[in-house]
Amino acid sequence: MVASIRLLGNVVAWNEGQEVGLGSPKQRAVLCALAMRANETVDRETLIDAIWGDSPPINAVSSLYSYISGLRQVLEPNHAQRASRILPASRGGYLLDLARERIDALRFSDLCGRARRLSEAGDHAHALSAIEQSLALWQGTALAGVAGPFAEIERARLGELRLTATEDRLELLLHLGRHHDGVADLCGLVREFPLRERLRCLLMLALYRGGRQAEALDVFSDARRTLIEELGIEPGYELRRCHQEVLAGSLQPGATAAADGVPASPVSLCEVSFCESPVRQLPSATPDFTGRLAERAKIIELLDQARTGSGVPIIVIAGAPGTGKTELALNVAHELRDRYPGGQFYAELRGPAGSRRPEDVLYSWLRSMGVPENMISAGLFERAALFRSWLALRRGTLIVLDDVTSMAQLRPLLPGTVGDAVIVTAGTRLMTLAGSRTLMLDVLPPSDAITMIEKITGEQAATGDRTATTELAHACGYLPLALRIAGARLVDRPDLSLSAFAKALAAAETRLDLLEAGDLSVRGSLAKSYDALGPAQQHAFRLLGLLQRDDFASWVIAALLGKRHVDDVIDALVNMCILIPLGIDEEGYRRYSLHSLLRDYARERLKDAPAEDLEHATDRMLATWVDHARRTQSWARRLPDRLRTDPTMVSGR
């Protein structure tokens, strides 16, 4: 049994009290990614991304298997005699089965959360004890010696949390009247982090309470001079207010803790904001937003739960094209905006011109915060660090990142300050990060789809045939984007009846042509996901257009492709939210569904495939189906042998 894993310093693991060798830096990176999400499944693609980012080698999957095997050997020397208990395979990924208290980074997070709850309850003495325990876990720079994108981002995130915890400790000392104990540490920290206004404010309070008013005023003068020279800005509101109170002598210098451990007069929290007018970038919410009550409640619940922790909550809304991910994200963001007084930032990361670079997003955000152009460096990581630093002055910001295309695009845009939150929308399942939670979005229930049409069209639906509205919702596949476009077309054409439009949409060969209105297009939305696929996945997707039904077993894909092993292709289509897993059928095959509009688009793309490829795929499909029927249906045994296929050619189980 592994005793513990240390991430807050050089990465080390102990087995029965003995330190074990963890292998290469990349193998250590795999362990770090698993440990930061202990007791949760981390899929293979996320682990590959953690090691290599957006440029994995051709043999990335086999290399990952090698690293997992190496970790199992050192963490469980006898695992070859049985299935791994501490690092089992789990649903397309791996899970590190280890209690949180045995991983120092997770224990640090839990102790910080406990300290925050105790402080909010007024128990500052026990809060101080908890925060000091958390800081004692640190043995150096987090994830020291580990390379890779995941380690780089986590190192920065954990370092920010460590500094915040240090500030919390010093503030608790002031709450307890122990201002003398914090002055030396505060002086050192201010020299190390001269732009961090909360530290300046705490130092001013500590000096003033110790009867050193002149030195406290010098701290403000130095802070103002530094901010003007370095950033071209004046001190924030809290630091200015602290300066005025020290100047006016209204902070009662020399105040000490009362008898019997009762805290001295409360210290005002220095949650410094950069400007008094926070950034408000959220686009307007959709006025006729419909349904999604359970999903909205779940997102709010997850964000509420995260408020008691010590990390930044990241909610990922994933789903197929057109399922209304953006509308849901903005609806929730507007509902919660008052909880985030530091401001709300928004960025659309995949526009008409393609994916936006994160450095461009950071530039626009920094400029919106008033950062002078000449203070913004050209480097991505420098801009990201500057953005996180300025967010730390605000505390309590909400960031909405719409249509994220990759982990590399997402990571630099994440905040590092407790109290911030992030809502991400993505057309892929591969957005897992430490502290993130993914919510999969499907089409609307029929009743909500009908209500959505009625809201958009108003009297036209209310006075029309309810049956026609039901048929129209069905013809749109209950897909929110299709429903919105259909409603917009009806509003634009009051002479067009619901029943006539529903019948026109029912014809698969014209549906995608009809589902376009202005800049809204179902075909355009589906094309984005198709273009993001690799050549092999695009080929498989096109062949699905040969099918006549929306759900099928995995052996169907194997037959279409003429391959025995198709897990990689299927997993890619599932991760892109194109195929939806339905479970295992009675014959032991995995089953999947493909939305009818996606199937229509796949048929359109068949023109990109050579005719003989389609003919061969159809022949394989028919032959495999006949062979499958022979084994399960007595009538099929009478079919001619020429329709048989080699059953070992395809499997797809």
Phi and psi in degrees as a GROMACS rama.xvg file:
@    title "Ramachandran Plot"
@    xaxis  label "Phi"
@    yaxis  label "Psi"
@TYPE xy
-74.7027  127.643  VAL-2
-72.6626  -46.8479  ALA-3
-167.85  164.206  SER-4
-128.668  131.187  ILE-5
-106.194  125.47  ARG-6
-115.394  -18.8958  LEU-7
-88.4705  67.584  LEU-8
146.622  -152.24  GLY-9
-64.137  133.873  ASN-10
-71.1947  120.598  VAL-11
-138.913  145.432  VAL-12
-129.151  147.341  ALA-13
-119.843  138.397  TRP-14
-121.985  112.843  ASN-15
53.5508  42.927  GLU-16
84.6312  -5.80375  GLY-17
-108.788  132.629  GLN-18
-66.6148  137.944  GLU-19
-114.77  150.045  VAL-20
-77.804  128.239  GLY-21
-98.4761  4.40857  LEU-22
83.1153  -154.12  GLY-23
-68.653  163.58  SER-24
-56.9009  -37.134  PRO-25
-69.0809  -36.1528  LYS-26
-66.0026  -37.2416  GLN-27
-65.0726  -36.8179  ARG-28
-62.7301  -38.4291  ALA-29
-62.652  -44.6541  VAL-30
-61.5552  -42.076  LEU-31
-61.7019  -44.603  CYS-32
-62.8591  -38.5489  ALA-33
-72.2368  -40.4398  LEU-34
-67.8345  -36.9081  ALA-35
-67.6963  -17.0348  MET-36
-124.8  43.6637  ARG-37
-54.7328  141.408  ALA-38
69.5467  15.3596  ASN-39
-126.115  147.064  GLU-40
-73.6513  129.264  THR-41
-113.066  117.61  VAL-42
-71.9225  161.492  ASP-43
-58.7279  -41.2404  ARG-44
-63.6706  -37.439  GLU-45
-66.5166  -39.1264  THR-46
-66.9094  -40.6262  LEU-47
-62.4065  -42.0439  ILE-48
-64.3572  -36.7404  ASP-49
-63.037  -30.7259  ALA-50
-88.5416  -47.6358  ILE-51
-113.783  -7.0293  TRP-52
67.2307  -138.233  GLY-53
-86.9584  7.06377  ASP-54
-127.866  61.0964  SER-55
-73.2998  151.156  PRO-56
-73.8263  169.131  PRO-57
-61.6521  -35.1379  ILE-58
-95.0114  28.9545  ASN-59
-59.4703  -42.9155  ALA-60
-63.967  -46.9009  VAL-61
-66.0321  -36.0057  SER-62
-64.2126  -40.2619  SER-63
-61.7166  -44.2871  LEU-64
-56.936  -39.7333  TYR-65
-64.5421  -41.7167  SER-66
-66.4282  -41.557  TYR-67
-62.4557  -43.9018  ILE-68
-61.3614  -41.7845  SER-69
-63.1695  -40.9677  GLY-70
-65.8492  -39.6283  LEU-71
-62.3106  -38.0474  ARG-72
-64.5958  -37.845  GLN-73
-86.2043  -29.6909  VAL-74
-83.7062  -30.752  LEU-75
-136.947  84.6172  GLU-76
-55.873  -27.1386  PRO-77
-102.572  16.7386  ASN-78
-68.3847  -21.4279  HIS-79
-62.2508  -22.1171  ALA-80
-83.2448  -6.57782  GLN-81
-160.219  171.116  ARG-82
-65.7608  145.744  ALA-83
-64.053  133.154  SER-84
-95.5881  -35.4487  ARG-85
-87.5244  -23.5452  ILE-86
-137.656  62.5182  LEU-87
-78.9477  154.558  PRO-88
-71.2053  144.604  ALA-89
-153.614  111.009  SER-90
47.9907  56.6294  ARG-91
79.441  11.7294  GLY-92
-155.276  -150.724  GLY-93
-139.098  155.233  TYR-94
-133.122  127.332  LEU-95
-91.2182  108.63  LEU-96
-90.2282  90.3877  ASP-97
-150.496  134.311  LEU-98
-60.5785  143.89  ALA-99
-58.538  -35.5778  ARG-100
-69.3924  -10.9974  GLU-101
-91.405  -0.0195795  ARG-102
-119.497  114.188  ILE-103
-60.7754  -35.4814  ASP-104
-65.4029  -37.2782  ALA-105
-74.4496  -36.6276  LEU-106
-65.229  -38.9783  ARG-107
-56.9915  -47.1875  PHE-108
-61.0941  -44.7022  SER-109
-64.8524  -40.8573  ASP-110
-67.0459  -37.9903  LEU-111
-63.7938  -41.5172  CYS-112
-63.2979  -40.2856  GLY-113
-64.6467  -41.8147  ARG-114
-61.7799  -39.9505  ALA-115
-64.3255  -42.8954  ARG-116
-65.2903  -40.5029  ARG-117
-65.2041  -40.3888  LEU-118
-64.7836  -42.5005  SER-119
-63.0831  -29.149  GLU-120
-83.2001  -1.9671  ALA-121
88.9844  3.00053  GLY-122
-92.0647  75.3852  ASP-123
-70.6157  -30.6198  HIS-124
-64.8623  -49.2125  ALA-125
-71.4241  -30.5711  HIS-126
-62.8324  -42.164  ALA-127
-62.2209  -41.7412  LEU-128
-60.8916  -42.9971  SER-129
-66.2604  -42.5004  ALA-130
-69.6928  -33.7925  ILE-131
-70.2509  -35.3749  GLU-132
-61.9592  -40.5929  GLN-133
-65.5051  -41.7762  SER-134
-71.1624  -27.4338  LEU-135
-68.3613  -15.8195  ALA-136
-72.6929  -20.7655  LEU-137
-74.7309  131.923  TRP-138
-122.142  19.5359  GLN-139
141.534  -162.518  GLY-140
-67.2905  134.4  THR-141
-61.5014  141.547  ALA-142
54.4078  36.8342  LEU-143
-59.4449  135.312  ALA-144
81.5622  1.70962  GLY-145
-103.151  129.215  VAL-146
-99.589  172.586  ALA-147
110.435  157.139  GLY-148
-59.5616  -41.0254  PRO-149
-62.2317  -47.8251  PHE-150
-62.1623  -38.2334  ALA-151
-63.6452  -45.8149  GLU-152
-69.5627  -43.5628  ILE-153
-65.1042  -35.3866  GLU-154
-60.3775  -45.1474  ARG-155
-66.7232  -42.5545  ALA-156
-64.1574  -47.6536  ARG-157
-66.5888  -36.1074  LEU-158
-62.8698  -39.6988  GLY-159
-64.8272  -41.4551  GLU-160
-65.5817  -35.522  LEU-161
-64.0403  -43.8248  ARG-162
-65.8116  -40.2047  LEU-163
-62.6274  -41.4497  THR-164
-63.6229  -37.6526  ALA-165
-63.0865  -42.5421  THR-166
-62.7575  -41.3792  GLU-167
-61.5237  -40.2847  ASP-168
-61.4812  -45.5423  ARG-169
-66.7966  -34.6701  LEU-170
-68.2625  -37.0769  GLU-171
-65.5346  -35.9001  LEU-172
-59.2625  -39.4329  LEU-173
-67.3205  -39.7294  LEU-174
-57.4708  -36.061  HIS-175
-89.6838  6.58505  LEU-176
76.8237  14.1158  GLY-177
-100.081  51.2074  ARG-178
-64.1493  -32.0566  HIS-179
-63.4541  -33.0039  HIS-180
-70.2553  -19.5243  ASP-181
-102.681  -10.0059  GLY-182
-61.8454  -46.6662  VAL-183
-61.7982  -47.0369  ALA-184
-61.6974  -41.4605  ASP-185
-64.6911  -39.7873  LEU-186
-60.7978  -43.9851  CYS-187
-65.0746  -41.4168  GLY-188
-67.9333  -37.6206  LEU-189
-63.8679  -38.1074  VAL-190
-65.8764  -36.1495  ARG-191
-77.554  -34.6679  GLU-192
-127.102  71.6803  PHE-193
-66.3411  -17.9536  PRO-194
-94.7642  -0.246029  LEU-195
-88.2024  104.117  ARG-196
-71.2105  -27.6415  GLU-197
-62.8141  -40.0211  ARG-198
-63.0224  -41.4741  LEU-199
-60.8348  -43.5963  ARG-200
-63.7346  -43.6101  CYS-201
-64.1511  -39.8701  LEU-202
-64.9393  -41.4082  LEU-203
-59.6052  -43.7487  MET-204
-64.515  -43.0261  LEU-205
-63.7666  -44.9109  ALA-206
-64.4868  -43.5866  LEU-207
-64.0238  -42.2987  TYR-208
-67.4455  -21.8697  ARG-209
-88.5573  10.2584  GLY-210
80.4139  19.681  GLY-211
-112.367  63.1386  ARG-212
-62.6329  -43.5664  GLN-213
-61.8721  -42.2101  ALA-214
-66.1756  -35.9553  GLU-215
-61.9193  -41.3443  ALA-216
-67.7371  -33.1801  LEU-217
-63.8964  -35.1043  ASP-218
-60.9945  -42.0487  VAL-219
-66.6327  -43.5032  PHE-220
-60.5572  -42.2809  SER-221
-66.8977  -39.631  ASP-222
-62.1772  -44.8285  ALA-223
-63.5286  -43.5101  ARG-224
-63.2578  -42.7459  ARG-225
-65.5209  -44.0676  THR-226
-64.7562  -38.8425  LEU-227
-68.2881  -42.8037  ILE-228
-70.848  -39.8401  GLU-229
-85.3545  -40.3528  GLU-230
-120.376  -11.7906  LEU-231
72.8877  29.4853  GLY-232
-131.14  161.253  ILE-233
-86.6123  161.562  GLU-234
-58.7819  154.383  PRO-235
-73.3787  175.753  GLY-236
-59.6053  -48.0541  TYR-237
-64.1422  -41.2941  GLU-238
-67.6542  -37.8211  LEU-239
-65.419  -39.8821  ARG-240
-66.2058  -40.6047  ARG-241
-61.5349  -40.5116  CYS-242
-61.8753  -43.1308  HIS-243
-64.0432  -38.1877  GLN-244
-70.0567  -38.7228  GLU-245
-66.1149  -42.0649  VAL-246
-62.5517  -38.1372  LEU-247
-83.0434  -7.77505  ALA-248
68.6459  32.8457  GLY-249
-100.309  10.933  SER-250
-103.004  8.91196  LEU-251
53.1128  70.9787  GLN-252
-58.461  144.506  PRO-253
85.7367  3.02073  GLY-254
-59.999  137.159  ALA-255
-129.833  169.511  THR-256
-66.1692  142.127  ALA-257
-73.6318  175.504  ALA-258
-64.6778  160.058  ALA-259
60.5768  28.2895  ASP-260
77.7599  10.0414  GLY-261
-73.83  130.294  VAL-262
-62.6734  155.377  PRO-263
-71.8486  -179.987  ALA-264
-56.0673  142.25  SER-265
-59.0292  148.023  PRO-266
-95.6799  130.307  VAL-267
-66.7872  132.996  SER-268
-67.8504  135.487  LEU-269
-94.9727  61.9615  CYS-270
-85.4633  82.3921  GLU-271
-74.2439  132.097  VAL-272
-107.761  147.055  SER-273
-67.5103  -43.7383  PHE-274
-136.597  160.585  CYS-275
-81.3843  -6.39594  GLU-276
-118.55  91.8273  SER-277
-61.636  154.998  PRO-278
-67.7473  132.692  VAL-279
-128.248  89.6997  ARG-280
-104.51  0.144331  GLN-281
-63.3937  128.234  LEU-282
-63.6729  162.054  PRO-283
-63.9036  145.888  SER-284
-74.6231  153.857  ALA-285
-72.1465  121.824  THR-286
-66.3116  -29.2188  PRO-287
-102.647  27.9295  ASP-288
-54.8783  135.369  PHE-289
-130.039  137.859  THR-290
71.5699  -150.831  GLY-291
60.8573  28.6234  ARG-292
-62.8655  -43.7587  LEU-293
-65.2527  -41.6249  ALA-294
-66.168  -42.3258  GLU-295
-61.2823  -44.5125  ARG-296
-62.8955  -37.8544  ALA-297
-67.0727  -43.1377  LYS-298
-62.1675  -46.0012  ILE-299
-63.5312  -38.8961  ILE-300
-62.6524  -44.3001  GLU-301
-64.3597  -39.7389  LEU-302
-68.4433  -37.319  LEU-303
-64.4241  -42.4168  ASP-304
-62.5636  -37.9705  GLN-305
-70.7514  -20.1236  ALA-306
-64.7843  -21.9438  ARG-307
-89.189  -4.6533  THR-308
-92.6426  -166.961  GLY-309
-118.979  6.92353  SER-310
-110.418  -176.973  GLY-311
-97.9295  117.514  VAL-312
-70.8626  137.581  PRO-313
-125.743  115.228  ILE-314
-102.934  121.344  ILE-315
-106.228  119.924  VAL-316
-101.06  108.808  ILE-317
-114.934  155.276  ALA-318
170.836  171.753  GLY-319
-65.3736  161.743  ALA-320
-58.0441  136.467  PRO-321
85.0567  7.35431  GLY-322
-84.1042  0.733319  THR-323
87.3  31.1551  GLY-324
-64.0749  -45.1183  LYS-325
-64.7717  -43.8726  THR-326
-60.7486  -41.675  GLU-327
-64.8979  -45.6016  LEU-328
-59.5471  -45.494  ALA-329
-70.2839  -35.6662  LEU-330
-61.1791  -46.0249  ASN-331
-67.7327  -41.5792  VAL-332
-60.2356  -42.1783  ALA-333
-66.8319  -36.366  HIS-334
-65.6259  -31.9663  GLU-335
-101.498  1.27999  LEU-336
-60.6884  -30.1589  ARG-337
-68.804  -18.4981  ASP-338
-78.5662  -10.5191  ARG-339
-124.263  77.7584  TYR-340
-67.9327  -15.335  PRO-341
-71.4095  -11.5203  GLY-342
122.505  171.067  GLY-343
-131.572  125.336  GLN-344
-107.048  145.383  PHE-345
-138.823  142.861  TYR-346
-149.56  132.566  ALA-347
-93.5681  118.317  GLU-348
-97.9743  -3.63694  LEU-349
-140.059  99.0423  ARG-350
-102.433  -168.578  GLY-351
-58.6345  -30.1917  PRO-352
-88.3461  4.05403  ALA-353
109.013  -166.845  GLY-354
-70.5596  138.198  SER-355
-83.9302  142.931  ARG-356
-75.491  138.203  ARG-357
-61.0669  -31.092  PRO-358
-66.172  -31.1944  GLU-359
-71.0767  -38.7849  ASP-360
-63.0074  -45.3259  VAL-361
-61.9637  -38.8181  LEU-362
-60.4634  -46.5942  TYR-363
-65.9575  -37.0197  SER-364
-65.8616  -46.9594  TRP-365
-62.0646  -39.8198  LEU-366
-65.2955  -37.5336  ARG-367
-65.7577  -23.4647  SER-368
-86.037  -2.40786  MET-369
93.3238  10.1642  GLY-370
-71.8209  126.484  VAL-371
-59.7239  144.897  PRO-372
-58.9501  -37.7338  GLU-373
-73.5794  -6.13402  ASN-374
-96.4803  -3.96969  MET-375
-99.4197  115.614  ILE-376
-74.8751  168.774  SER-377
-83.3951  -22.334  ALA-378
-74.3051  143.147  GLY-379
-62.1537  -50.7118  LEU-380
-69.0587  -32.2191  PHE-381
-66.7461  -41.8949  GLU-382
-64.7119  -41.877  ARG-383
-62.6272  -42.2527  ALA-384
-64.492  -41.0935  ALA-385
-64.4125  -42.0442  LEU-386
-62.0287  -45.4767  PHE-387
-63.0228  -38.8508  ARG-388
-62.6375  -41.7248  SER-389
-74.3249  -32.0633  TRP-390
-64.8819  -33.6737  LEU-391
-62.8945  -24.9654  ALA-392
-76.8859  -25.9899  LEU-393
-84.3549  -53.2553  ARG-394
60.971  115.6  ARG-395
97.4017  56.8065  GLY-396
-115.722  150.86  THR-397
-115.167  128.982  LEU-398
-117.647  127.774  ILE-399
-112.925  117.86  VAL-400
-111.674  111.068  LEU-401
-99.6043  129.878  ASP-402
61.6775  52.81  ASP-403
-68.6815  137.842  VAL-404
-105.183  -19.6798  THR-405
-159.132  162.336  SER-406
-66.465  -36.291  MET-407
-64.4496  -32.5303  ALA-408
-72.9917  -33.2313  GLN-409
-78.6953  -45.7392  LEU-410
-53.9596  -48.9443  ARG-411
-65.0176  -13.9804  PRO-412
-94.3668  0.198297  LEU-413
-84.1945  138.507  LEU-414
-76.9689  170.132  PRO-415
-127.985  9.32958  GLY-416
-104.803  132.672  THR-417
-58.5737  134.791  VAL-418
107.362  -18.5804  GLY-419
-85.2665  165.163  ASP-420
-149.978  155.615  ALA-421
-132.819  133.936  VAL-422
-117.365  124.053  ILE-423
-116.154  139.084  VAL-424
-114.201  142.301  THR-425
-156.257  146.314  ALA-426
-91.1965  29.2765  GLY-427
-146.607  153.235  THR-428
-85.6254  -5.48845  ARG-429
-88.9302  46.7225  LEU-430
-115.791  21.8507  MET-431
-72.2865  132.321  THR-432
-135.292  162.848  LEU-433
-57.7694  124.741  ALA-434
89.6096  -1.77594  GLY-435
-91.6542  155.334  SER-436
-133.351  134.04  ARG-437
-105.905  134.199  THR-438
-117.097  117.266  LEU-439
-85.3859  130.344  MET-440
-105.772  132.658  LEU-441
-111.832  -175.522  ASP-442
-67.5979  168.377  VAL-443
-74.9886  150.731  LEU-444
-61.6484  150.972  PRO-445
-52.2393  -41.0467  PRO-446
-63.9064  -40.8583  SER-447
-69.3695  -35.0594  ASP-448
-63.4736  -41.8073  ALA-449
-64.5619  -43.2317  ILE-450
-60.8545  -38.8908  THR-451
-63.2849  -43.606  MET-452
-61.2549  -42.3619  ILE-453
-64.7494  -38.4011  GLU-454
-65.5747  -41.1525  LYS-455
-72.1021  -44.7344  ILE-456
-87.1708  -16.8441  THR-457
65.155  -127.121  GLY-458
-63.0106  -27.9379  GLU-459
-59.2617  -40.4716  GLN-460
-82.2325  -36.391  ALA-461
-63.2089  -34.9009  ALA-462
-95.0887  -3.83166  THR-463
-89.6127  -170.05  GLY-464
-81.9803  121.326  ASP-465
-60.6724  -34.5875  ARG-466
-63.1846  -39.4  THR-467
-65.7818  -38.1463  ALA-468
-63.0316  -41.1361  THR-469
-62.956  -43.6343  THR-470
-65.6394  -36.8872  GLU-471
-65.1579  -44.0645  LEU-472
-60.5006  -40.5782  ALA-473
-66.4602  -41.0267  HIS-474
-64.8754  -27.6642  ALA-475
-82.1226  -0.470066  CYS-476
65.6012  19.6099  GLY-477
58.6572  19.7776  TYR-478
-82.1545  121.969  LEU-479
-52.4666  -42.657  PRO-480
-63.1028  -44.3134  LEU-481
-63.8229  -40.0314  ALA-482
-63.1328  -41.0748  LEU-483
-66.461  -42.2768  ARG-484
-65.9866  -42.8659  ILE-485
-60.9906  -43.4097  ALA-486
-63.0536  -40.535  GLY-487
-64.6827  -39.621  ALA-488
-65.6915  -38.4852  ARG-489
-67.0464  -40.0674  LEU-490
-64.2585  -38.4561  VAL-491
-72.4782  -24.0819  ASP-492
-123.662  78.6618  ARG-493
-62.5866  -18.3997  PRO-494
-78.9419  -12.1216  ASP-495
-88.3925  120.965  LEU-496
-79.2962  154.617  SER-497
-59.0896  -44.647  LEU-498
-65.385  -39.7773  SER-499
-66.3773  -41.5402  ALA-500
-68.9991  -37.0169  PHE-501
-62.9583  -40.6404  ALA-502
-67.1885  -40.2665  LYS-503
-62.5887  -40.375  ALA-504
-69.0549  -26.8405  LEU-505
-65.3304  -19.1599  ALA-506
-82.0883  111.191  ALA-507
-58.8434  -32.5821  ALA-508
-70.3907  -15.1091  GLU-509
-116.379  -5.79911  THR-510
-56.333  -49.8636  ARG-511
-65.9054  -30.0598  LEU-512
-67.2523  -36.8088  ASP-513
-78.7425  -23.1207  LEU-514
-91.6965  56.8497  LEU-515
-138.46  136.016  GLU-516
-154.712  114.136  ALA-517
61.5363  -127.626  GLY-518
-91.0945  6.48546  ASP-519
-95.7729  132.177  LEU-520
-153.687  122.459  SER-521
-65.284  -42.165  VAL-522
-59.449  -44.1402  ARG-523
-63.4814  -37.5895  GLY-524
-66.924  -42.1061  SER-525
-68.1312  -34.1407  LEU-526
-62.7249  -34.6829  ALA-527
-59.5945  -45.1344  LYS-528
-67.739  -39.8703  SER-529
-62.5471  -43.6807  TYR-530
-66.1645  -23.3834  ASP-531
-80.5069  -9.52675  ALA-532
-80.5566  155.22  LEU-533
-77.7782  168.369  GLY-534
-55.0277  -43.5923  PRO-535
-65.4337  -40.2239  ALA-536
-70.5404  -37.0443  GLN-537
-62.4403  -41.1467  GLN-538
-61.1685  -46.1165  HIS-539
-63.4475  -41.9087  ALA-540
-61.7368  -43.2266  PHE-541
-59.4856  -43.4302  ARG-542
-65.1991  -24.683  LEU-543
-65.3763  -18.0694  LEU-544
-68.4394  -13.367  GLY-545
-76.6387  -16.5581  LEU-546
-77.9979  157.088  LEU-547
-112.426  7.94933  GLN-548
-139.526  163.349  ARG-549
-90.3831  -13.9358  ASP-550
-128.22  149.488  ASP-551
-163.586  164.359  PHE-552
-89.608  163.349  ALA-553
-63.7011  -27.7894  SER-554
-66.0725  -22.3221  TRP-555
-64.8198  -44.2518  VAL-556
-65.3059  -40.5266  ILE-557
-60.8253  -40.1153  ALA-558
-67.7254  -43.9839  ALA-559
-59.8484  -38.0499  LEU-560
-87.7674  -16.8399  LEU-561
70.5315  33.6127  GLY-562
-128.578  150.737  LYS-563
-81.3404  -41.2583  ARG-564
-109.57  114.91  HIS-565
-126.909  17.3056  VAL-566
-58.541  -41.1948  ASP-567
-63.6648  -41.4103  ASP-568
-67.0854  -45.8528  VAL-569
-62.4505  -44.941  ILE-570
-59.568  -39.5701  ASP-571
-64.959  -41.0167  ALA-572
-69.4681  -33.6804  LEU-573
-69.3465  -44.031  VAL-574
-64.4365  -28.5149  ASN-575
-86.7328  7.77203  MET-576
62.5735  25.6805  CYS-577
-87.3375  -45.5294  ILE-578
-99.512  138.94  LEU-579
-110.509  118.892  ILE-580
-63.7167  135.623  PRO-581
-112.135  -5.80215  LEU-582
110.144  -163.635  GLY-583
-105.993  133.234  ILE-584
-83.9564  -179.233  ASP-585
-68.737  -15.3064  GLU-586
-97.4977  3.84845  GLU-587
89.9875  7.15333  GLY-588
-91.9468  144.156  TYR-589
-74.2634  138.457  ARG-590
-115.081  149.864  ARG-591
-138.165  158.059  TYR-592
-120.148  150.301  SER-593
-127.737  121.844  LEU-594
-57.3218  143.875  HIS-595
-59.7569  -34.7335  SER-596
-71.3577  -33.7827  LEU-597
-65.1802  -37.9898  LEU-598
-65.3279  -39.0829  ARG-599
-59.8085  -42.6977  ASP-600
-68.1658  -37.4594  TYR-601
-60.6439  -38.7436  ALA-602
-62.7036  -41.0927  ARG-603
-59.0387  -39.315  GLU-604
-78.6196  -5.72602  ARG-605
-60.0339  -23.6901  LEU-606
-64.4166  -18.4682  LYS-607
-80.6678  -9.12846  ASP-608
-101.296  141.78  ALA-609
-59.129  145.331  PRO-610
-59.3722  -40.1504  ALA-611
-69.2754  -27.6077  GLU-612
-63.3103  -40.6247  ASP-613
-68.1363  -38.86  LEU-614
-64.4306  -44.323  GLU-615
-65.2899  -40.4365  HIS-616
-63.2365  -41.1509  ALA-617
-64.766  -43.1366  THR-618
-61.452  -45.3205  ASP-619
-62.9255  -41.1518  ARG-620
-61.2738  -47.6769  MET-621
-64.4953  -46.2053  LEU-622
-63.1408  -41.8147  ALA-623
-67.6418  -38.7618  THR-624
-62.7326  -42.5904  TRP-625
-63.0192  -44.7092  VAL-626
-61.9942  -39.8572  ASP-627
-63.8754  -40.8098  HIS-628
-67.0493  -36.878  ALA-629
-57.2576  -36.6874  ARG-630
-79.1155  -16.6437  ARG-631
-120.802  -18.6144  THR-632
-127.146  129.302  GLN-633
-65.5921  -35.7445  SER-634
-64.0139  -28.4171  TRP-635
-73.7155  -18.431  ALA-636
-67.2449  -16.5888  ARG-637
-87.4582  -3.09836  ARG-638
-70.1152  150.991  LEU-639
-63.2999  150.146  PRO-640
-64.1725  -24.2966  ASP-641
-63.9064  -15.6074  ARG-642
-89.2892  -2.32416  LEU-643
-73.3429  156.885  ARG-644
-131.692  165.31  THR-645
-73.6131  111.837  ASP-646
-65.6162  -14.7943  PRO-647
-84.2343  -7.64055  THR-648
-69.4882  -36.9646  MET-649
-129.024  150.737  VAL-650
-136.879  -74.9765  SER-651
71.4098  12.0476  GLY-652
